[in-house]
């Protein structure tokens, strides 16, 4: 898990704030404008989902009814050195003329 301090973050995330919450290791991250935020020692960290066995960065084509673009309604999250869209609890990565499945994420309700 990689996290870096997010400077000057004014919004106080919570399960009731309206942002999507994703379980990430031993904490919860909040999806906010293409970032994952996690409260840590009185500040907010910028997090990224690590490339792992659960969330690989491999080319694994999957059927997708969405073309995934900036205004498609799916949220972007950082995954390794790229961004994926969260689609029904899975990470979808646009790769050339298809979409790859980069594994599940645990959405907290």
ABEGO torsion letter per residue (X at the ends): XBBBBBBGBABBBBAAAGBBBBBBEABBBBBBGGBBBBBBGGBBBBBBBBBBAABBABBBBBBBABAEBAAAGBBBBBBEABBBBBBGGBBBBBBEABBBBAEBBBBBX
